[in-house]
Each structure stands twice: as structure tokens, then as C-alpha cells.
Amino acid sequence: MQLRNFKKYFKKKKESAFIMKKQTKLVAVLSTAALLAIGASMTSFAATGWAEEDGTWVYYNRDGERATDSWKKSGNNWYYLDSDGEMAIDQLIEDGDNYYYVDINGVMASNQWVAIENEDAGDDNEPEHYWYYFQANGKALTNGDNDKVSLKTINGKKYAFDDEGKMLYGWVDDASAERLDNTDGDGFKDADYYFGGEDDGAMTTGWLQIDITYDEAINDDYKYTAAAFNDDEDQTRWFYFKSNGKKVQSDSSDDTKEKTINGKKYAFDQYGAMVAEWSLDIAKATANLGTNSTSAVEKTGNSAQYSKAWRYFNSVEDGARVSKGWFKVVAAEYLNEGKYNDDEDAWYYADGSGNLYAGEFKTIKGKKYAFRNDGRMVNGLKFIKEDGMSVRADDDDDYAFDTEDDFIESASTYYNKNEYLCYYFGDGEDGSMKTNKTSITIDGDNFNFYFEKSGSKKGSGVNGEKDDKYYLAGMLLKAGSDDKYQAIEKVSAADEVETWVKLADAQTVIGKFEGVSNDVSDTNVAAAKTAASSFNKKAEDLKELYVLPENDLKLINTSGKVIDKKGKSKDGNDYVYVTDNSGVIRVIYVED
């Protein structure tokens, strides 16, 4: 047998294998040197050895029979004789439990990737070819007898193969060691690993962003997990794969799993998709509320214990949890539906675990703040009932206080009696509780307020007398500029916080007392002198005269100063208030 015949044989075979040129140095097709080596060993025909017959190569054993279903070596290469005794070329060889590949030259592949045409190509989820990796001994890497994925390292990267040696790619289930059908984009649900595309196959570690179809995400209950992904089943989501290749995912369909990555906290749902923006910690919510029922949690809306289980994870492209500190966003729908629908953002504060402050006062970096039951930071002028953390705003429909008169009315009636206290948390973005004296704008006018500087009621508006002036829920009571003087009345009961309100005018004061009417007579003049020693008018000098019974009415001027001694003070309507030695109003008159 001559070398030219050997070469002629190979020219007749035009099929080729696709040698993978990607992650490793690949062995090329048979070189000229290799051909020469084989030719040298096959150039003679004897009773045994290689022979060319009918355009193919065969091998005769010593007994004179063709070698079949066996390997024979020539030079440094191995060749396979099929069941007819003919040398196999360009095909996958199943030999016992092992798989091999011989190239177009019949040489057994080793230490290389090979792409082999898929007979089922064109069917759903079937690629045009499958990749195999053949080891130094020619055996294809397989999953072997393992029930789960058995990872193989090739040039520093990890791969997985099925039990026939096909490289797995895309989403792969660990338990079955099978590639999952991802035709509908939902392969991620049952998968543990992701092994790249059909021509890649390296095990994914770290972050991966991928397009998926996620039917469950558009269900209402997913609004608790990640409402940011609740509007469309076609989604682009981030996944994170650990060093062992397995994705991070929660153990429960009702909750998420948190993981620290590069010093930041992230959360992942039951299928491993990264959570973004608002997410409710169901486990914490049920614990806070003393129930194991998710349905019970759903009905709590806006309770502080419910709100404290909410966390915020930044944008869909970021996802890092706000673990501690301030952030300003629109409320989650199930946290506060009204504010969500209004698209109104607010400030929130996360504790060290990422959970909201809610329904409480909190000191942060030396400053005190208040948080509503839904977690929103309180700002501006507010009345707050600490028991239950009920907050009344200045535009409250039932108890508005966006004008001076409304403030006085609301503060002196509803709020005080219901144990509400007035606080001021600055304008706009501030939110820190103010103490001491400050100026607050109400309905375009500036008003002086005084808030307690210390004690158990620190920050609450002063009620009653302070530094010879009177306050109502922190507001300084002072006469209007046109009124010059106005009376103030104590309206609180003995067991309540001392509360004083302004009376609109002299006629309002007079109307407080039954039986008091205008009486310009010598008898009433005498009674007036008895009631207030500073009264010195004669009946003929008067148009109106009113003598008040014993009372606790005080008189204030336009600066809020209390007239605390006997004297006469004329208001803007020509009514003169006469006070006794203790500053109580006892006589009111109008000169003729």
C-alpha cells in the first residue's frame, strides 16, 4: 500500500467537523506530518495490519479477520473500526459507556472542543449542533452516573454536560442535570444554573441581566414582592449566581431572600429574580402583627407594624437595598394607595435592617423626627396624637387649620380634648422637630410660635402662660392690629392642658355672661367702681356700660403682652376694657 493511495482515500471524504475555537487551544485537522506518519505505518500489507480495500481502510487481526468495533493505533493516533471493519470518519463513536469523536481523517479527537451536527435540529428548543469536549484519552466529558449536575473545569472555566456528552447551555436544572426548554422565556423558573448560549456554555457566576417571561409577576400578590415589575410579563431582570454557579433565590413563594454582594444588600424572589424598589418582608410583617396569615397582613394597611416590614431597594437597574438612611420616593401601592395614585413622593428613613421607621418619633443624628403610620416623614405644622400616631395636617378636611381662625378653633376644641399636641417640623424638605420660639406662615401671614425646649413634651406647642404671654398650641395669642386689644378666655377643664383662646370683640365677651346688658345708670356706675377701682366715669359721660361678674378673662395687646394690672385699655372699636388689680376684665364701656 502506497502513501498516495492513503491520501486519495481521504480526498474522497468531504464531510468535516466544526472544531470549537473559543476557550482553549484547539487541535486542527490532521496535519501533513500526521498523514506522513500514518502513511509510513500503513504502506505495507501483510497478514495482519492496515489495508486499503474498496476505497476505505480496514485492519486485519492476526487471525486474518477484520478488526470490528475496536480501536487501532497508527503512529501517535487512534482510529476506530466500525461493525463492518471499516475505519470510521467524522462521526461520534459510542463505545460502551464512553463517547469519542473521529475527525474527517479518522483520527480520534483529544483535548479539544468539537461541534457535532444535531439530528433533531429544527425541532422546538433544538440547536443546529451540540458541543462536546474530548479529553486527552479521547473520552467525551459527560455527567456520568450523577443524578445532579457534575461540573467540569476546562481552561479555568466550568461547564456541564449531559450523560451523552452534549454540552449544556442556557438554563439548567440541577436535580435532573438537563437543559430546560426556554422557548417561552420561562426556563429560569425551574433552573439552578445558567450556562450561556449554545456556542458558549461557560457557567455563569455573578450578575446576569436577561430577558424573561414572568407570568406570576403580574399577579396582585407580586405587588408585595416587587411592584416595579407588576405591569408586564415580558421583563428584563437581574439574577445573581454564586461561586458554585447556583442562582440566589428564596425558599418561600411568599418571601424573598437577601444576600450581601460587594458590601450591599440585595433581595431575590422565589425564582431568583432581583427585587427592586418597594418590597414587603412578609415574614417580618406577620411577626410584627402577631399572625401567620398573609391574608391578615394584606388587610392591615397603614398600621405602623405593617409599614415597618417594608423595605426599599432602589431602581430596577441598581437594586441595592437602602439599609440605613433617608430616601425620597413615591409610596408603594399597598403601603399607601392614595399617595401612590397621586404619584406624590415623600421622605422615608430605613433602620439598619432596611425596614422603615413608622408610627413613632425618632432621634436621628441629634435631631428629632416624626413618622406617620405609613412611614412618611412628617413636615410642616401638624397636630399629632402619639397614642396611635394619628397626624392631622393643616389641610385636613374635617379639622383644617390653614387660617388663623381655623387654627385657634381646631386647637382649642378637637385637638386638645383628644390629646393632640401641636408640633412644627420645618418647611419643605427639613422635617426636623423645632423647639423654642419660631415664626410660621399661615395663610400668608407670619405668626409667632413657642415650642417646648425640654421635658416629656419637648417640641410640642406651649399651652397657657409663658413669660407673661399666652399661647395656644404654641401660637402666641395677640390682638389684631386693628383690634389693638382683645380678651382671652381659658377653655380647658381642670384635668386638661391649660388652653386659652381669643374672643373676637367686646360684644363676644359680653355675650359670655347671662344677664349682663347695657345699663348706663348711677347704680351700675357704682357697681363698676366697686368691680374695678380704676373705673372713674359718670353716667352722663357714657353711651354703654357693662359690669362683668367674677371671671378669669385676660386682656392682651398687639404684641401678645398680657395686661396684668388695673387700668383702662381702648380697642379699635372704641370699647374700653377696665381691668382690676389682677388684670381680670371687670368692666367694659363706650364713652358718649
Number of C-alpha atoms within 10 A of each C-alpha: 16 13 18 10 15 21 14 12 16 16 11 10 12 8 11 14 17 15 19 20 14 10 14 13 12 15 16 12 16 14 11 9 9 17 17 15 16 18 20 15 17 21 17 14 15 12 12 15 19 23 20 18 10 8 12 17 18 22 26 18 13 12 9 12 12 20 24 19 18 14 15 16 13 17 14 9 16 15 21 27 21 17 13 12 19 19 25 26 24 20 18 16 19 14 13 6 10 16 19 23 28 22 23 20 23 21 23 26 27 21 18 22 24 24 18 20 15 13 12 12 13 10 9 10 14 15 15 15 18 20 24 28 26 22 16 11 11 19 23 30 24 25 21 16 8 13 12 14 23 17 17 17 11 15 9 10 13 18 23 27 26 20 20 16 22 20 27 28 25 22 23 25 20 17 13 14 22 19 23 20 16 17 11 10 15 17 21 25 18 15 23 22 27 26 22 17 12 17 16 17 20 24 24 23 19 13 14 14 13 13 12 19 20 24 13 11 21 17 13 12 14 20 20 22 28 27 23 19 21 20 13 12 15 15 17 15 20 20 22 23 20 14 11 12 18 21 25 24 24 18 13 11 12 17 22 28 18 17 15 11 13 6 8 12 17 23 25 25 23 18 21 26 26 28 31 27 24 27 26 27 22 22 16 17 24 20 16 16 17 12 13 13 14 13 10 14 20 15 11 16 17 19 20 23 24 28 28 25 24 27 23 26 22 18 14 17 12 14 21 22 26 24 20 14 13 13 14 12 17 19 25 25 16 22 23 18 14 13 15 16 12 10 14 11 14 17 19 24 25 22 15 11 13 20 24 30 26 28 26 17 17 16 11 11 6 8 11 16 19 26 24 23 26 25 29 24 26 27 23 19 21 20 24 23 17 15 10 13 19 14 21 21 18 18 12 11 9 8 17 16 24 17 16 16 13 14 18 18 17 18 25 21 14 12 19 22 13 10 15 22 24 25 27 25 22 17 13 8 13 14 20 22 23 23 19 16 16 16 12 18 14 15 10 9 10 12 16 17 21 26 25 19 16 11 7 8 12 17 23 26 27 28 24 21 15 11 6 11 16 25 24 25 29 27 25 24 28 26 24 17 12 10 18 17 29 27 25 24 16 16 14 17 10 7 6 11 17 19 23 24 21 22 17 15 17 19 11 11 19 18 11 11 12 9 10 14 14 15 17 18 15 12 10 16 22 16 16 24 17 14 20 22 15 17 24 11 15 13 19 11 11 16 13 17 24 21 25 22 14 10 12 13 18 23 26 23 20 16 16 20 18 22 23 17 15 19 18 18 19 17 20 14 13 13 20 20 25 27 27 21 13 12 19 23 31 26 25 25 24 16 15 9
